[in-house]
Amino acid sequence: MFVTGFGVVSPLGLDVASTWESLKKGQSGVDFIKAFNVDDYETKFASEVKGFDPLDYLDKKTARRTDRFVHFATAAAQQAISQANLNVANVDPYRTGVLIGSGIGGILTLSTQHEILLTRGPRRVSPFLIPMMLGDTASAHVSMLSKALGTNLCMVSSCSSGADAIGNALELISRGEADIIIAGGSEAPICPIAVSGFGSLRALSRNNDYPQKASRPFDSERDGFVMGEGAAILLLESQESVVRRGATPLAELAGYGSTSDGFHITEPAPSGESAAKAITKALARAGIEPKEVDYINAHGTSTLLNDRQETLAIKLALGPEANKIPISSTKSMTGHLLGAGGALEAVICIKAMEDGTIPPTINLDYPDPSCDLDYTPHRAKPKSLEITMSNSFGFGGHNSVLIFSKYSN
């Protein structure tokens, strides 16, 4: 199955090109939160999208009645559709679907409206609260905008949501149930209740003195992840559809594997076995040996347990080859986009192959001895890439892995 278009709205740029250039330069999108007053918060920074105007993609009425995560998703989807030169009127709309994941949907709207409830009473709560907060609203609006009338779903698997949306698109198309799927993830969680909640969970970094140094995957001084926001959408097509439309593939989505830890709601399983199994399942689905993998975009959240357990899982799955494969965590620059992270990192894997460049893991100044693989510290590296892997692991024990291969005529 082929990727024929993609779109991105990220803390590093409002499209794929600007985001990729910032990644190659090792730039951080992290700064002090501008969206609300953080004086009373233990974590005062995040990785916010800058300069985004939903009116560039939506009419004023629709923008006013939709949550920020929907704004991001519709923008990224329109970019992907434009690049793929897709007009659903020229294909079977019932074989064109939408799968967009979101870990927590319209939590920004919920946070705002709950404050209105408490301060102004129930009669002042917006009648649009429910449709604005529902997780499937992004996929619904993309379906309405594109006129795709096939499968229309929101994948919810915490930080694996975007990756699982893409993986399930692969399965739907492979089974012959669809020709084209608009798939990815979107998230806009930077609001008081989300920052408070993740903060109380002790999951967020509290490095308020140096926010741009706060996301430091695999570093011994890491103290939690940095919350991010944004969206990434891929347009996926069967080979028959590509030929029929005369589309130009950007890459092939070759494999997908998913498992569950069945261990703890927030902590990864200590053995790393289930995450490793997701990797081996994805490789088997793609028909690829470990030695053929040229680059891994790690989940790499900058939390103590995740980074150690992911390192262990990579070693278990890939054996001796794990020490030879370049890895990086681009969350060191983008922050963690939660349900959109896997989709953004899928785009990054494709751009890495296209550009022949491995993006860096910045802020890796003092490597954790238990994280002893090649994490491409500080600077991007040129390398010809044919096969790339993206890991996404989420609360609830979700383990999801995507394999991409470079397209060649």
CORSUL-V239608 format. One record per residue. N is the residue number from 1. SS is DSSP state (alpha for helix, beta for strand, coil for the rest). PSI is psi as a letter, one per 20 degrees, with the letter a starting at -180 (none if undefined). Layout:
n: {N,N}
ss: {SS,SS}
psi: {PSI,PSI}
This chain:
n: {1,2,3,4,5,6,7,8,9,10,11,12,13,14,15,16,17,18,19,20,21,22,23,24,25,26,27,28,29,30,31,32,33,34,35,36,37,38,39,40,41,42,43,44,45,46,47,48,49,50,51,52,53,54,55,56,57,58,59,60,61,62,63,64,65,66,67,68,69,70,71,72,73,74,75,76,77,78,79,80,81,82,83,84,85,86,87,88,89,90,91,92,93,94,95,96,97,98,99,100,101,102,103,104,105,106,107,108,109,110,111,112,113,114,115,116,117,118,119,120,121,122,123,124,125,126,127,128,129,130,131,132,133,134,135,136,137,138,139,140,141,142,143,144,145,146,147,148,149,150,151,152,153,154,155,156,157,158,159,160,161,162,163,164,165,166,167,168,169,170,171,172,173,174,175,176,177,178,179,180,181,182,183,184,185,186,187,188,189,190,191,192,193,194,195,196,197,198,199,200,201,202,203,204,205,206,207,208,209,210,211,212,213,214,215,216,217,218,219,220,221,222,223,224,225,226,227,228,229,230,231,232,233,234,235,236,237,238,239,240,241,242,243,244,245,246,247,248,249,250,251,252,253,254,255,256,257,258,259,260,261,262,263,264,265,266,267,268,269,270,271,272,273,274,275,276,277,278,279,280,281,282,283,284,285,286,287,288,289,290,291,292,293,294,295,296,297,298,299,300,301,302,303,304,305,306,307,308,309,310,311,312,313,314,315,316,317,318,319,320,321,322,323,324,325,326,327,328,329,330,331,332,333,334,335,336,337,338,339,340,341,342,343,344,345,346,347,348,349,350,351,352,353,354,355,356,357,358,359,360,361,362,363,364,365,366,367,368,369,370,371,372,373,374,375,376,377,378,379,380,381,382,383,384,385,386,387,388,389,390,391,392,393,394,395,396,397,398,399,400,401,402,403,404,405,406,407,408,409}
ss: {coil,beta,beta,beta,beta,beta,beta,beta,beta,beta,coil,coil,beta,coil,coil,alpha,alpha,alpha,alpha,alpha,alpha,alpha,alpha,alpha,coil,coil,coil,coil,coil,coil,beta,beta,coil,coil,coil,coil,coil,coil,coil,coil,coil,coil,coil,coil,beta,beta,beta,coil,coil,coil,coil,coil,coil,alpha,alpha,alpha,coil,coil,coil,alpha,alpha,alpha,alpha,alpha,coil,coil,coil,alpha,alpha,alpha,alpha,alpha,alpha,alpha,alpha,alpha,alpha,alpha,alpha,alpha,alpha,alpha,alpha,alpha,coil,coil,coil,alpha,alpha,alpha,coil,coil,alpha,alpha,alpha,beta,beta,beta,beta,beta,beta,coil,coil,coil,coil,coil,alpha,alpha,alpha,alpha,alpha,alpha,alpha,alpha,alpha,alpha,alpha,alpha,alpha,alpha,coil,alpha,alpha,alpha,coil,coil,coil,coil,alpha,alpha,alpha,alpha,alpha,coil,coil,coil,alpha,alpha,alpha,alpha,alpha,alpha,alpha,alpha,alpha,alpha,coil,coil,coil,coil,coil,beta,beta,coil,coil,coil,coil,alpha,alpha,alpha,alpha,alpha,alpha,alpha,alpha,alpha,alpha,alpha,alpha,alpha,alpha,alpha,alpha,alpha,coil,coil,coil,coil,coil,beta,beta,beta,beta,beta,beta,beta,beta,coil,coil,coil,coil,alpha,alpha,alpha,alpha,alpha,alpha,alpha,alpha,alpha,coil,coil,coil,beta,coil,coil,coil,coil,coil,coil,alpha,alpha,alpha,coil,coil,coil,coil,coil,beta,coil,coil,coil,coil,coil,beta,coil,beta,beta,coil,beta,beta,beta,beta,beta,beta,beta,beta,coil,alpha,alpha,alpha,alpha,alpha,alpha,alpha,coil,coil,coil,coil,coil,beta,beta,beta,beta,beta,beta,beta,beta,beta,beta,coil,coil,coil,coil,coil,coil,coil,coil,coil,coil,coil,coil,alpha,alpha,alpha,alpha,alpha,alpha,alpha,alpha,alpha,alpha,alpha,alpha,alpha,alpha,coil,coil,coil,alpha,alpha,alpha,coil,coil,beta,beta,beta,coil,coil,coil,coil,coil,coil,alpha,alpha,alpha,alpha,alpha,alpha,alpha,alpha,alpha,alpha,alpha,alpha,alpha,alpha,alpha,alpha,alpha,alpha,alpha,alpha,coil,coil,beta,beta,beta,coil,coil,alpha,alpha,alpha,alpha,coil,beta,coil,alpha,alpha,alpha,alpha,alpha,alpha,alpha,alpha,alpha,alpha,alpha,alpha,alpha,alpha,alpha,alpha,alpha,alpha,coil,beta,beta,coil,coil,beta,coil,coil,coil,coil,coil,beta,coil,coil,coil,coil,coil,coil,coil,coil,coil,beta,coil,coil,coil,beta,beta,coil,coil,coil,coil,beta,beta,beta,beta,beta,beta,beta,beta,coil,coil,coil,beta,beta,beta,beta,beta,beta,beta,beta,beta,coil,coil,coil}
psi: {q,q,p,i,q,q,q,p,o,r,i,i,r,j,r,g,g,h,g,g,h,h,g,h,i,k,q,q,j,p,r,q,p,i,h,r,p,j,h,j,q,h,p,j,r,a,n,q,p,p,j,p,o,h,i,i,i,q,r,g,g,g,g,h,j,q,r,h,h,h,g,g,g,h,g,h,g,h,g,g,g,g,h,i,l,p,o,h,h,j,r,o,h,i,j,o,r,p,o,p,q,p,g,j,c,l,h,g,g,g,g,g,h,h,h,g,g,h,h,i,r,h,i,i,p,p,i,j,g,g,h,h,i,p,h,j,h,g,h,g,h,h,g,g,g,i,k,p,j,b,p,o,q,p,p,o,l,c,i,j,g,g,g,h,g,g,g,h,g,g,g,g,g,h,i,j,i,q,h,p,p,o,q,b,q,q,p,m,j,n,r,g,h,g,h,g,g,h,g,h,i,k,h,q,q,k,m,i,h,m,g,i,j,h,o,m,p,j,q,i,j,q,k,r,r,p,p,r,r,a,q,p,p,q,o,p,q,r,h,g,g,g,g,h,i,k,q,o,q,h,r,p,o,h,q,p,q,q,r,p,h,l,g,q,h,h,p,q,p,h,h,j,g,g,h,h,h,h,g,h,g,g,g,g,h,i,k,p,q,h,i,i,p,h,q,p,o,q,g,m,i,k,q,g,g,g,h,g,h,g,g,g,g,g,g,g,h,i,b,h,h,h,i,i,p,p,q,q,o,i,i,h,g,i,a,o,j,d,i,i,g,h,g,g,h,g,g,g,h,g,h,g,g,g,i,l,p,o,q,r,o,r,j,m,h,n,p,p,h,i,n,k,a,n,j,m,q,g,q,q,p,p,p,p,p,h,p,q,q,p,p,p,p,r,q,i,j,p,o,p,p,q,p,q,q,p,p,p,none}
